[in-house]
Amino acid sequence: MAQWRRLPGAIWAIGFVSLFMDISSEMIHAVLPLYLVTVLGTSTLTVGIIEGIAEATAAITKVFSGALSDWLGKRKLLAALGYGLAALTKPIFPLATSITWLIAARFIDRIGKGIRGAPRDALVADISPPDLRGASFGLRQSLDTLGALLGPLLAIAFMWAFSNDFSLVFWIAVIPAFISAGLIIVAVKEPKREAPLRKVRMPLSRHELGRLSADYWWVVAVASAFTLARFSEAFLVLKGQDIGLSLALVPVVMVVMNVAYFLSAYPVGALSDRMSRTKLLVFGLALLLAADLVLAFSSSLTGLVLGATLWGLHMGFTQGLLSTLVADTAPAELRGTAFGVFNLITGVVLLAASVIAGLLWDATGPRGTFLAGAGFTLMTLAGLAFLEARRRRNANGAAKSANDKQTPENAR
């Protein structure tokens, strides 16, 4: 039977929860900067500060929500709270009459994202059968990316259809947000906590963090190096401008990237249940290396489209797999904390990577930026090689130990 047919209904429901919330959020985010600048007269510096504070808030909140889900022993409650909070902020955008209200809405929306992120990923790991874990994370990532693709396209279509009526587009975006919040409440049932799982008293204490295995911390280290290599997708848009693409066509870069991401995330996740996840991750990094080199040396539309496609494929080959590896290497009772710490560290690294990329862009132009990304990718590949070697040694050691125990009564 095809893997997608064997996936639990709750996994599909969580995937569509992500899809609808992303449609809503991206519809708003696609036009919000223009609204702030053209309608409210906000400076671009203020827009940047708002976005930076919002994303930092989400990253920090994920740690505490993940830890709280471990302490409570419940994931759905916090995930539903996060999606519900995000849905409740959406009507503020069309009703807001000042920048203060929009900042508050954006801030609360990102708190909602932070609250739901780690518990939702831990819930996916709890619900999915071990032999379908990669497919489960791949499906959620794929549907999430589809929402990120459809949101801006719908925003563009509605802005065109309703003569740039920002307020109406914001109101339309409210609908999928409430569908998302309703779905997680009605369609997702949290599995009963397994009896052998111990009660976690202080998830963020040194003692509990010490229970996270060396393999988990290597996944975090490799993911951090990978994040340093990929920086923000905004630089793909800047590359489009650099080669002379018109402003009207620049968003096509993100569309191409997200289509490749959407189409690859689930098949790669399903494939990872039948072969080494680390090997697939290596292939994903090879795709990133190829994307960096194409974008560094190409100055044509064809090269830009190829680079954006490779970039999207590498996202499909890596994002779901990294989440799956976190679930594989973290104790079941500490999965929320593990995802929270993972998201915080990689979020901080992504911020640093984007700053470094921006400095390199100003100093050396796009070629230096993408070549630096290629260099960081090679470093990450070296780290993955070490991780794979370590896993093989551990697996061989475990197999040898098991064989020794099964040897017929040698001691006699």
Buried (B, 14 or more C-beta within 10 A) or exposed (E): EEBBEEBBEBBBBBBBBBBBBBBBBBBBBBBBBEBBBEEEEBEEEBBEEBBEBBBBBBBBBBBBBBBBBBBEEBBBEBBBBBBBBBBBBBBBBBEBEEBEEBBBBBBBBBBBBBBBBBBBBBBBBBBBEEEBBBBBBBBBBBBBBBBBBBBBBBBBEBBEEEEBBBBBBBBBBBBBBBBBBBBBBEBBEBEEBEEEEEEBEEBBEEEBBEBBBEBBBBBBBBBBBBBBBBBBBEBBBBBBEBBEBEEEEBBBBBBBBBBBBBBBBBBBBBBBBEEEBBEBBBBBBBBBBBBBBBBBEBEEBEBBBBBBBBBBBBBBBBBBBBBBBBBBBBBBBBBBBBBBBBBBBBBBBBBBBBEBBBEBBEEEEBBBBBBBBBEBBEEBBEBBEEBBEEBEEEEEEEEEEEEEEEEEEEEE
